[in-house]
């Protein structure tokens, strides 16, 4: 399936959590492929469509019209169904089974010469394994969490930050009116990019990120200092993966932090309760949740998703595969998948945004 065989037909898959800009990538890849005379198949529901062989749909210019500003993905997605560890019911119990060869057989039967895999760390790890098996693969970095190594930014992140910032802006007026502490919980899993960017842009008084374990005493002291200054309300932004010093990550579902199926959450409710108990200030919590994944992509995300989709096709034409499209301003370049998967890009504590936050008196919890 790999080698020097000329490319005539490619497939594209979108896996993992959804993110604004997925449809823009699909559109760009289809249009770029059409200019080269290539056919494109869309794989529905992550790798599920390739596993069953029934989820392969033809994509052409007509099918991708109007997708540029549309959120979600027309192909559907899932963060389950890894074909290398696929749950198969055997003898009354479920056993993880390697069905990757079945995927390859189905792609070969569909005359697919190469794959564009759009996803985060989990989806790209699967793509890397298919590359090791000889499939020509180019990855496209997608995650609102912005936690993928090798690229300055992932598409979907800017839209998520804009959504979160808008929510924080709205919290200011209700917090002021009721003289309350408002604690907002944002996505990001084990990286604090969304919380940091939205917290600074939204004028938060406290920002808590996973990279910096926080002291509840410091948080409460910052809240009290805010009230003592005459500003009788406070905004606390907490990443879902933030942890108190000496404590652990707040988990709503699952028991193994770091695994894809673990559902983080609960820190905002806990913080609001603790702040109110310790300071006597009325506190409320808000979990923004999946609103951060939805809606139309921002101009930036539309542009970067378009650049990524077109570059993925261009790299395949140039014979570059086993790689991920990446932003290295001002260029879009390619980095090996092996240098990306399994590596979490976390917020640098000496980075300019953290330093600027401290310069403005924002409490980082330490």
RODO-2510 file (C-alpha; in nm, 4 decimals, decimal comma):
residues 366
     n   res          X          Y          Z
     1     x     0,0000     0,0000     0,0000
     2     x     0,2993     0,2286     0,0539
     3     x     0,6148     0,2519    -0,1480
     4     x     0,6383     0,4471    -0,4709
     5     x     0,3001     0,3554    -0,6156
     6     x     0,1398     0,6726    -0,7559
     7     x    -0,1410     0,8118    -0,5442
     8     x    -0,4816     0,7994    -0,7071
     9     x    -0,7125     0,7779    -0,4068
    10     x    -0,6721     0,8922    -0,0463
    11     x    -0,8856     0,8551     0,2647
    12     x    -0,9419     1,0981     0,5494
    13     x    -1,0529     1,0234     0,9038
    14     x    -1,1435     1,2433     1,2005
    15     x    -1,0960     1,0821     1,5422
    16     x    -1,1018     1,1730     1,9098
    17     x    -1,2982     1,4634     2,0528
    18     x    -1,4541     1,7033     1,8057
    19     x    -1,3095     2,0509     1,7526
    20     x    -1,4057     2,3576     1,5505
    21     x    -1,2214     2,3445     1,2175
    22     x    -1,2515     1,9737     1,1397
    23     x    -1,4806     2,0391     0,8460
    24     x    -1,2457     2,3088     0,7173
    25     x    -0,9629     2,0507     0,7084
    26     x    -1,1829     1,8044     0,5195
    27     x    -1,2827     2,0743     0,2714
    28     x    -0,9246     2,1851     0,2091
    29     x    -0,7958     1,8305     0,1663
    30     x    -1,0725     1,7382    -0,0781
    31     x    -1,0238     2,0515    -0,2869
    32     x    -0,6431     2,0129    -0,2898
    33     x    -0,6747     1,6455    -0,3861
    34     x    -0,9217     1,7251    -0,6639
    35     x    -0,6733     1,9651    -0,8218
    36     x    -0,4283     1,6747    -0,8443
    37     x    -0,6837     1,4412    -0,9956
    38     x    -0,7082     1,2302    -0,6784
    39     x    -1,0240     1,0770    -0,5381
    40     x    -1,1050     1,1102    -0,1675
    41     x    -1,2903     0,8727     0,0614
    42     x    -1,4137     0,9859     0,4011
    43     x    -1,3974     0,7323     0,6836
    44     x    -1,6951     0,7671     0,9132
    45     x    -1,6797     0,7515     1,2958
    46     x    -1,3037     0,7499     1,3356
    47     x    -1,1535     0,4204     1,2265
    48     x    -1,4867     0,2395     1,2730
    49     x    -1,5865     0,2963     0,9119
    50     x    -1,2665     0,1343     0,7870
    51     x    -1,2996    -0,1523     1,0307
    52     x    -1,6463    -0,2464     0,9091
    53     x    -1,5731    -0,1515     0,5494
    54     x    -1,9195     0,0067     0,5333
    55     x    -1,8288     0,3550     0,6507
    56     x    -1,6348     0,4752     0,3479
    57     x    -1,8029     0,7617     0,1637
    58     x    -1,6952     0,9433    -0,1510
    59     x    -1,6046     1,3085    -0,0950
    60     x    -1,5862     1,5552    -0,3821
    61     x    -1,6046     1,9306    -0,4211
    62     x    -1,9855     1,9275    -0,4123
    63     x    -1,9870     1,7303    -0,0851
    64     x    -1,7639     1,9838     0,0915
    65     x    -1,9357     2,3033    -0,0199
    66     x    -2,0328     2,5275     0,2705
    67     x    -1,8163     2,3462     0,5249
    68     x    -1,5653     2,6214     0,5995
    69     x    -1,7572     2,7755     0,8887
    70     x    -1,9435     2,4639     1,0037
    71     x    -1,8518     2,3202     1,3441
    72     x    -1,8146     1,9498     1,4187
    73     x    -1,7278     1,6964     1,1494
    74     x    -1,9456     1,5602     0,8699
    75     x    -1,7639     1,2270     0,9064
    76     x    -1,8466     1,1829     1,2728
    77     x    -1,5885     1,0960     1,5353
    78     x    -1,5254     0,8835     1,8422
    79     x    -1,2591     0,8566     2,1100
    80     x    -1,3106     0,4826     2,1274
    81     x    -1,2599     0,2039     1,8754
    82     x    -0,8802     0,1824     1,8542
    83     x    -0,8360    -0,0955     1,5920
    84     x    -0,5160    -0,2094     1,7645
    85     x    -0,7100    -0,2613     2,0902
    86     x    -1,0629    -0,3217     1,9718
    87     x    -1,3130    -0,4621     2,2241
    88     x    -1,4396    -0,7983     2,1000
    89     x    -1,6882    -1,0063     2,2957
    90     x    -1,5523    -1,3595     2,3320
    91     x    -1,7006    -1,6299     2,5509
    92     x    -1,9071    -1,3884     2,7546
    93     x    -1,6228    -1,1444     2,8179
    94     x    -1,4758    -0,8513     2,6307
    95     x    -1,1198    -0,8923     2,5041
    96     x    -0,9066    -0,6200     2,3447
    97     x    -0,8092    -0,7540     2,0023
    98     x    -0,5759    -0,6263     1,7308
    99     x    -0,7924    -0,5775     1,4220
   100     x    -0,5539    -0,3423     1,2432
   101     x    -0,4922    -0,5873     0,9592
   102     x    -0,8644    -0,5901     0,8866
   103     x    -0,8556    -0,2111     0,8519
   104     x    -0,5631    -0,2367     0,6107
   105     x    -0,7400    -0,5041     0,4060
   106     x    -1,0529    -0,2920     0,3794
   107     x    -0,8536     0,0151     0,2758
   108     x    -0,6689    -0,1909     0,0159
   109     x    -0,9984    -0,3300    -0,1159
   110     x    -1,1214     0,0290    -0,1471
   111     x    -0,8037     0,1126    -0,3447
   112     x    -0,6850     0,3654    -0,0856
   113     x    -0,3218     0,4653    -0,1427
   114     x    -0,2728     0,6967     0,1559
   115     x    -0,4470     0,8253     0,4673
   116     x    -0,4870     1,1691     0,6214
   117     x    -0,5535     1,1178     0,9935
   118     x    -0,6970     1,4201     1,1728
   119     x    -0,6849     1,3928     1,5493
   120     x    -0,5158     1,4421     1,8826
   121     x    -0,2558     1,2307     2,0578
   122     x    -0,4658     0,9127     2,0687
   123     x    -0,5711     0,9243     1,7040
   124     x    -0,2215     1,0168     1,5880
   125     x    -0,0719     0,7324     1,7928
   126     x    -0,2968     0,4944     1,5970
   127     x    -0,1917     0,6648     1,2730
   128     x     0,1748     0,6184     1,3662
   129     x     0,1218     0,2467     1,4140
   130     x    -0,0436     0,2192     1,0734
   131     x     0,2537     0,4055     0,9269
   132     x     0,4822     0,1413     1,0805
   133     x     0,2742    -0,1206     0,9000
   134     x     0,3449     0,0440     0,5649
   135     x     0,0458     0,2706     0,5149
   136     x     0,1285     0,6162     0,3813
   137     x    -0,0041     0,8460     0,6531
   138     x     0,0007     1,2191     0,7203
   139     x    -0,1409     1,3404     1,0509
   140     x    -0,3186     1,6700     1,1125
   141     x    -0,3060     1,8033     1,4722
   142     x    -0,6523     1,8597     1,6154
   143     x    -0,7342     1,9362     1,9774
   144     x    -0,8905     2,2256     2,1616
   145     x    -0,6449     2,1463     2,4418
   146     x    -0,3397     2,2582     2,2365
   147     x    -0,1329     1,9891     2,4106
   148     x     0,0335     1,8272     2,1078
   149     x     0,4099     1,8521     2,0693
   150     x     0,5705     1,9572     1,7433
   151     x     0,3335     2,2390     1,6501
   152     x     0,2995     2,5906     1,7898
   153     x    -0,0782     2,5540     1,7894
   154     x    -0,3488     2,3025     1,7053
   155     x    -0,6657     2,4040     1,5276
   156     x    -0,9730     2,4248     1,7517
   157     x    -0,7801     2,5872     2,0347
   158     x    -0,8425     2,9461     1,9319
   159     x    -1,2187     2,8911     1,9066
   160     x    -1,2304     2,7193     2,2456
   161     x    -1,0430     3,0100     2,4040
   162     x    -1,2782     3,2613     2,2402
   163     x    -1,5808     3,0720     2,3744
   164     x    -1,4312     3,0526     2,7241
   165     x    -1,3326     3,4198     2,7229
   166     x    -1,6841     3,5214     2,6230
   167     x    -1,8236     3,3196     2,9143
   168     x    -1,5810     3,4805     3,1599
   169     x    -1,6781     3,8252     3,0297
   170     x    -2,0414     3,7461     3,1065
   171     x    -1,9575     3,6208     3,4550
   172     x    -1,8116     3,9584     3,5493
   173     x    -2,1484     4,1344     3,5437
   174     x    -2,3367     3,8750     3,7489
   175     x    -2,0479     3,8385     3,9953
   176     x    -2,0413     4,2162     4,0408
   177     x    -2,4165     4,2408     4,0854
   178     x    -2,4301     3,9761     4,3603
   179     x    -2,0831     4,0387     4,5091
   180     x    -1,9974     3,6734     4,4531
   181     x    -1,6949     3,4624     4,3790
   182     x    -1,7480     3,2857     4,0481
   183     x    -1,5411     2,9751     3,9782
   184     x    -1,5386     2,8571     3,6161
   185     x    -1,4016     2,5172     3,5123
   186     x    -1,2495     2,4917     3,1650
   187     x    -1,1352     2,1974     2,9536
   188     x    -0,7749     2,1121     2,8721
   189     x    -0,7211     1,7749     3,0410
   190     x    -0,3651     1,7691     3,1753
   191     x    -0,2530     2,0981     3,0179
   192     x    -0,3586     2,4495     3,1134
   193     x    -0,3507     2,6268     2,7783
   194     x    -0,7235     2,7101     2,7575
   195     x    -0,7496     2,8201     3,1205
   196     x    -0,4385     3,0370     3,0979
   197     x    -0,5252     3,2108     2,7707
   198     x    -0,8934     3,2603     2,8501
   199     x    -0,8222     3,3571     3,2092
   200     x    -0,5813     3,6321     3,1102
   201     x    -0,7981     3,7508     2,8201
   202     x    -1,1088     3,7481     3,0397
   203     x    -0,9574     3,9368     3,3310
   204     x    -0,9647     3,6557     3,5887
   205     x    -0,8292     3,7201     3,9371
   206     x    -0,7090     3,3632     3,9927
   207     x    -0,5964     3,1126     3,7279
   208     x    -0,5228     2,7512     3,8202
   209     x    -0,3493     2,5186     3,5737
   210     x    -0,2291     2,1558     3,5979
   211     x     0,1346     2,2558     3,5521
   212     x     0,1358     2,4431     3,8837
   213     x    -0,0177     2,2698     4,1898
   214     x    -0,2081     2,5298     4,3862
   215     x    -0,2451     2,6193     4,7514
   216     x    -0,6029     2,6734     4,8666
   217     x    -0,4682     2,9229     5,1206
   218     x    -0,3165     3,1278     4,8369
   219     x    -0,6412     3,1196     4,6398
   220     x    -0,8456     3,2334     4,9387
   221     x    -0,5917     3,5034     5,0237
   222     x    -0,6192     3,6378     4,6678
   223     x    -0,9983     3,6425     4,6949
   224     x    -0,9863     3,8276     5,0277
   225     x    -0,7336     4,0770     4,8917
   226     x    -0,9677     4,1424     4,5997
   227     x    -1,2588     4,2221     4,8351
   228     x    -1,0346     4,4297     5,0632
   229     x    -0,9375     4,6465     4,7656
   230     x    -1,3001     4,7473     4,7225
   231     x    -1,3766     4,5151     4,4315
   232     x    -1,6377     4,2989     4,5991
   233     x    -1,6391     4,0076     4,3591
   234     x    -1,3800     3,7700     4,2154
   235     x    -1,3371     3,5468     3,9110
   236     x    -1,1492     3,2189     3,9517
   237     x    -1,0616     3,0173     3,6404
   238     x    -0,9613     2,6545     3,6938
   239     x    -0,8454     2,4056     3,4337
   240     x    -1,0246     2,0725     3,4755
   241     x    -0,6876     1,9075     3,5365
   242     x    -0,5630     2,1534     3,8005
   243     x    -0,4519     1,9900     4,1247
   244     x    -0,4163     2,1159     4,4823
   245     x    -0,0660     2,0808     4,6254
   246     x    -0,0327     1,7344     4,7724
   247     x    -0,3621     1,6241     4,6150
   248     x    -0,4759     1,4561     4,2971
   249     x    -0,6694     1,5295     3,9813
   250     x    -1,0463     1,5589     4,0143
   251     x    -1,2049     1,2715     3,8234
   252     x    -1,5761     1,2219     3,7545
   253     x    -1,5433     0,8899     3,5743
   254     x    -1,2684     0,6288     3,5473
   255     x    -0,9794     0,5474     3,7786
   256     x    -0,6664     0,5738     3,5673
   257     x    -0,5477     0,9324     3,5099
   258     x    -0,3880     0,9704     3,1694
   259     x    -0,6129     0,7184     2,9978
   260     x    -0,8401     0,8525     2,7239
   261     x    -1,1617     0,7259     2,8826
   262     x    -1,1069     0,9057     3,2132
   263     x    -1,3448     1,1990     3,2505
   264     x    -1,1986     1,4869     3,4479
   265     x    -1,4165     1,7310     3,6362
   266     x    -1,5435     1,8520     3,9696
   267     x    -1,2757     2,1006     4,0637
   268     x    -1,4955     2,4119     4,0231
   269     x    -1,7668     2,2812     4,2527
   270     x    -1,5089     2,1806     4,5138
   271     x    -1,3278     2,5129     4,4919
   272     x    -1,6465     2,7183     4,5250
   273     x    -1,7467     2,5217     4,8323
   274     x    -1,4026     2,5533     4,9924
   275     x    -1,3702     2,9253     4,9154
   276     x    -1,7121     2,9987     5,0656
   277     x    -1,6367     2,7911     5,3760
   278     x    -1,2976     2,9532     5,4349
   279     x    -1,3756     3,3139     5,3446
   280     x    -1,7484     3,3447     5,4060
   281     x    -1,7868     3,4918     5,0554
   282     x    -2,0821     3,3607     4,8585
   283     x    -1,9428     3,1474     4,5779
   284     x    -2,0851     2,9791     4,2702
   285     x    -1,9361     2,7373     4,0177
   286     x    -1,9797     2,6969     3,6426
   287     x    -1,8583     2,4129     3,4227
   288     x    -1,8405     2,5363     3,0643
   289     x    -1,7980     2,1839     2,9306
   290     x    -1,8662     2,0933     2,5703
   291     x    -1,9643     2,4445     2,4685
   292     x    -1,5896     2,4848     2,4190
   293     x    -1,5950     2,2196     2,1462
   294     x    -1,8922     2,3521     1,9551
   295     x    -1,9820     2,6308     1,7207
   296     x    -1,8317     2,7922     1,4159
   297     x    -1,4506     2,8127     1,4081
   298     x    -1,2853     3,1502     1,4458
   299     x    -1,1097     3,3139     1,1531
   300     x    -0,7761     3,1905     1,2846
   301     x    -0,8955     2,8302     1,3159
   302     x    -1,0546     2,8376     0,9698
   303     x    -0,7284     2,9584     0,8231
   304     x    -0,4968     2,7196     1,0066
   305     x    -0,7293     2,4228     0,9414
   306     x    -0,7339     2,5112     0,5709
   307     x    -0,3557     2,5406     0,5628
   308     x    -0,3173     2,2078     0,7442
   309     x    -0,5591     2,0228     0,5132
   310     x    -0,3961     2,1538     0,1972
   311     x    -0,0466     2,0840     0,3332
   312     x    -0,1359     1,7234     0,4157
   313     x    -0,2202     1,6606     0,0493
   314     x     0,0872     1,8509    -0,0663
   315     x     0,3160     1,6444     0,1579
   316     x     0,1715     1,3191     0,0234
   317     x     0,2346     1,4392    -0,3307
   318     x     0,5941     1,5193    -0,2346
   319     x     0,6436     1,1695    -0,0952
   320     x     0,6461     1,2797     0,2686
   321     x     0,4492     1,0556     0,5024
   322     x     0,4765     0,9074     0,8490
   323     x     0,4623     1,2695     0,9587
   324     x     0,2318     1,5304     1,1090
   325     x     0,1515     1,8702     0,9633
   326     x     0,2707     2,1405     1,2038
   327     x     0,2754     2,5169     1,2370
   328     x     0,6236     2,6646     1,2674
   329     x     0,5484     3,0322     1,1928
   330     x     0,5405     3,1539     0,9314
   331     x     0,5566     2,8108     0,7652
   332     x     0,3516     2,4955     0,7781
   333     x     0,5994     2,2115     0,7976
   334     x     0,6110     1,8380     0,8717
   335     x     0,7390     1,6634     1,1846
   336     x     0,7754     1,2860     1,2324
   337     x     0,4789     1,1233     1,4022
   338     x     0,7260     0,9410     1,6247
   339     x     0,8397     1,2757     1,7653
   340     x     0,4834     1,3768     1,8529
   341     x     0,2812     1,0871     1,9930
   342     x     0,2943     1,0203     2,3636
   343     x     0,4435     1,3603     2,4408
   344     x     0,2314     1,6108     2,6285
   345     x     0,2936     1,9781     2,5514
   346     x     0,2400     2,1632     2,8766
   347     x     0,2362     2,5322     2,9612
   348     x     0,5917     2,6601     3,0290
   349     x     0,5893     2,8296     3,3676
   350     x     0,8566     3,0755     3,2536
   351     x     0,6593     3,1607     2,9387
   352     x     0,5570     3,5156     2,8648
   353     x     0,1847     3,4692     2,9337
   354     x     0,2450     3,3274     3,2821
   355     x     0,4990     3,6001     3,3548
   356     x     0,2597     3,8664     3,2271
   357     x    -0,0224     3,7257     3,4404
   358     x     0,1949     3,7540     3,7481
   359     x     0,3016     4,1060     3,6516
   360     x    -0,0658     4,2060     3,6499
   361     x    -0,1222     4,0576     3,9937
   362     x    -0,3159     3,7510     3,8846
   363     x    -0,2858     3,4735     4,1420
   364     x    -0,1574     3,1485     3,9908
   365     x    -0,2312     2,9548     4,3071
   366     x     0,1244     2,9153     4,4332
***
